[in-house]
Amino acid sequence: MRVRILVIDDEESWCEILKYNLEKEGYEVDTADSAETALGYDLSVYNLMIVDIMMERLSGYDFAKRVRNNPVIENVPIIFCSALDGEDDMVMGLNIGADDYIKKPFNIGEVIARVRAVLRRTQSITPIGIRQPQPVVKTNYEPDITFKTLRLDRNEKACYIGGNDIGLTKTEFDLLLFFLTHRERIHSRAEIMNQVWDAQVTNRSIDTNVARLRKKLGPYGDNIVTRLGFGYGFKAEVN
């Protein structure tokens, strides 16, 4: 089985350059245009990941933290490849757990040399670039749920608006998760209670939690709509 590399970058041109040149060296290369997309892959099948840092919503730093905190994939090597060229940026990347840091714009010969060096240090590879077969194990990560600048992180159990954690309680998180995964329809209080609460609660408790959630969501609070006599729902477009 050939060595497999995943390139994660939101700029298509960088993905194409790396894919083309690494495949010329005999590697099998996949690409992802965002960290969120990459988290939907089976990351355990890759021998190495080359990750941009400055990406929308989920940064390369945040992606690397998730990888390093998942025992299934924590040992997959990561090389950051970024236009951030400050010493602090490099130190942060290495402290998070990156195996190397390449600055853009790069020399492709240097990239290939660094890839080879990281693979030699971290993987069991034969002289012709063949990795010994490894068992495939699916990751446990769930993709984030997003709406415009709102991001619900189902792995960290947190909600971000514009990158800022808005500090939801467990009930508020579960309530928003239900609304975002069942958009564009109105749900009765009984249905919401059965999906979100572990025990019987009053209609007033449901109304109170919805009101608190709306307040914390700020500009997106109005997307949780009320239909008197029916219940609540999440609408992408509101009047």
C-alpha positions in Angstrom: 0.0 0.0 0.0 1.4 3.4 -1.0 2.0 6.1 1.5 -1.2 8.3 1.8 -1.0 12.0 2.4 -3.9 14.4 3.1 -3.5 18.1 2.1 -5.8 20.5 3.8 -6.0 24.1 2.4 -8.8 26.4 1.5 -6.8 27.7 -1.5 -7.3 25.3 -4.4 -4.0 26.4 -6.1 -1.9 25.3 -3.1 -3.7 21.9 -3.0 -3.1 21.3 -6.7 0.6 22.2 -6.4 1.2 19.9 -3.5 -0.9 17.1 -4.9 0.8 17.2 -8.3 4.3 17.2 -7.0 3.8 14.7 -4.2 2.1 12.3 -6.6 5.1 12.6 -8.9 7.2 11.3 -5.9 4.9 8.2 -5.7 2.6 9.2 -2.8 -1.1 8.9 -2.9 -2.6 12.3 -2.2 -6.1 13.5 -1.2 -7.1 17.1 -0.6 -9.7 18.9 1.5 -10.7 22.5 1.1 -11.4 23.0 4.8 -10.7 21.5 8.2 -14.4 20.7 8.5 -14.3 18.7 5.3 -11.2 16.8 6.5 -12.9 15.9 9.8 -15.5 14.0 7.7 -12.7 11.7 6.3 -11.4 8.6 7.9 -8.2 10.2 9.0 -6.7 7.0 10.4 -5.8 5.8 6.8 -3.3 8.7 6.3 0.4 8.5 6.9 0.8 12.3 7.0 -1.3 15.4 6.9 -0.1 18.8 5.5 -2.3 21.5 7.0 -2.8 25.2 6.3 -3.4 27.4 9.4 -5.5 30.4 8.2 -8.8 28.8 7.1 -12.3 30.0 7.6 -14.3 28.8 10.7 -12.0 26.0 11.9 -8.3 26.9 11.8 -5.4 24.5 11.2 -4.4 25.0 14.9 -7.9 23.9 16.0 -7.8 20.9 13.6 -4.5 19.8 14.9 -5.7 20.0 18.5 -8.6 17.7 17.7 -6.2 15.2 16.0 -3.9 15.2 19.0 -6.8 14.7 21.4 -8.2 11.7 19.6 -6.4 8.4 20.6 -7.3 6.8 17.3 -5.4 9.3 15.2 -3.2 11.2 17.7 0.1 9.8 16.2 -0.7 10.8 12.5 2.1 13.2 11.6 1.2 16.8 10.8 3.1 19.4 8.9 1.8 23.0 9.0 2.2 24.8 5.7 1.3 28.5 6.2 1.9 32.1 5.2 2.2 32.9 8.9 6.0 33.3 9.2 6.4 34.7 12.6 8.5 32.9 15.2 5.5 32.8 17.6 3.3 31.2 14.9 5.9 28.5 14.4 6.4 27.9 18.1 2.6 27.6 18.6 2.3 25.1 15.8 5.0 22.9 17.2 3.7 23.2 20.7 0.3 22.0 19.5 2.0 18.9 18.2 3.0 19.5 14.6 6.0 17.5 13.4 7.3 20.3 11.1 6.4 23.8 9.9 6.8 25.0 6.3 6.4 28.7 5.4 4.6 29.8 2.2 5.7 30.5 -0.5 7.7 27.4 -0.4 10.3 25.6 -2.5 8.7 22.3 -3.6 12.0 20.5 -3.3 12.2 21.6 0.4 8.6 20.4 1.0 9.4 16.9 -0.5 12.6 16.7 1.6 10.7 17.6 4.8 7.9 15.1 4.0 10.5 12.4 3.6 12.2 13.3 6.9 8.9 13.3 8.8 7.9 10.0 7.4 11.2 8.5 8.2 10.9 9.6 11.8 7.3 8.6 12.4 6.3 5.7 10.2 7.4 2.2 9.3 8.3 2.6 5.6 10.3 0.4 3.3 13.1 2.0 1.1 10.7 2.2 -1.9 8.1 4.2 0.1 5.7 1.4 1.0 4.1 1.5 4.4 3.4 -1.7 6.2 -0.4 -2.3 6.2 -2.2 -0.9 9.2 -5.7 -1.7 10.5 -8.3 0.8 9.4 -10.1 2.3 12.3 -12.9 4.8 11.9 -12.6 8.1 13.8 -15.3 9.1 16.3 -15.5 12.8 15.3 -18.8 14.3 14.2 -18.7 17.1 11.7 -19.5 20.6 13.0 -22.9 22.1 12.2 -22.8 25.6 10.8 -25.1 28.4 9.9 -23.4 31.5 8.5 -20.9 32.5 11.2 -22.5 30.2 13.8 -20.6 26.9 14.4 -21.9 24.2 16.7 -19.0 21.9 17.6 -20.4 18.5 18.5 -17.1 17.1 19.7 -16.1 19.9 22.1 -19.8 20.5 23.0 -19.5 24.2 22.3 -21.1 26.9 20.2 -19.1 29.7 18.4 -20.3 32.8 16.7 -17.6 34.5 14.7 -15.0 32.3 16.5 -16.2 33.3 20.0 -17.5 30.7 22.4 -20.9 31.9 23.6 -21.0 29.6 26.6 -24.1 27.4 26.3 -25.3 25.2 29.0 -25.8 21.5 28.3 -29.6 22.0 27.8 -29.1 25.0 25.6 -26.5 23.1 23.5 -28.8 20.1 23.1 -31.7 22.5 22.3 -29.8 24.3 19.6 -28.4 21.0 18.2 -32.0 19.7 17.8 -33.1 22.9 16.1 -30.1 23.0 13.7 -30.5 19.4 12.7 -34.3 19.7 12.2 -34.5 23.1 10.4 -37.4 24.6 8.5 -40.2 23.1 10.5 -42.1 23.8 13.7 -41.8 21.4 16.6 -44.3 21.0 19.4 -43.2 21.5 23.0 -43.8 17.8 23.6 -41.6 16.8 20.7 -38.8 19.2 21.9 -39.1 17.8 25.5 -38.8 14.2 24.2 -35.7 15.0 22.1 -33.8 17.3 24.5 -34.8 16.5 28.1 -34.1 13.3 30.0 -37.2 13.8 32.2 -40.5 15.5 32.1 -40.4 19.3 32.3 -43.0 22.0 32.2 -43.8 24.1 29.2 -42.5 27.1 31.1 -39.1 25.4 31.5 -39.0 24.9 27.7 -40.0 28.5 27.0 -37.4 29.8 29.5 -34.6 27.8 27.9 -35.6 28.9 24.4 -35.6 32.5 25.6 -32.1 32.2 27.2 -30.8 30.5 24.0 -32.2 33.3 21.8 -30.5 35.9 23.9 -27.1 34.1 23.7 -27.4 33.6 20.0 -27.5 37.4 19.5 -28.0 38.1 15.8 -29.3 34.5 15.2 -31.8 34.6 18.0 -34.6 35.6 15.7 -34.0 32.5 13.6 -35.6 30.5 16.4 -39.2 31.3 15.6 -42.4 30.8 17.6 -45.7 29.7 16.3 -48.3 30.4 18.9 -50.3 27.3 19.8 -47.8 25.0 18.0 -44.2 25.4 19.2 -40.8 26.4 18.0 -38.5 25.9 15.0 -35.3 27.2 13.3 -35.7 29.1 10.1 -32.9 30.2 7.8 -34.8 33.2 6.6 -36.9 35.3 8.9 -39.0 38.4 8.3 
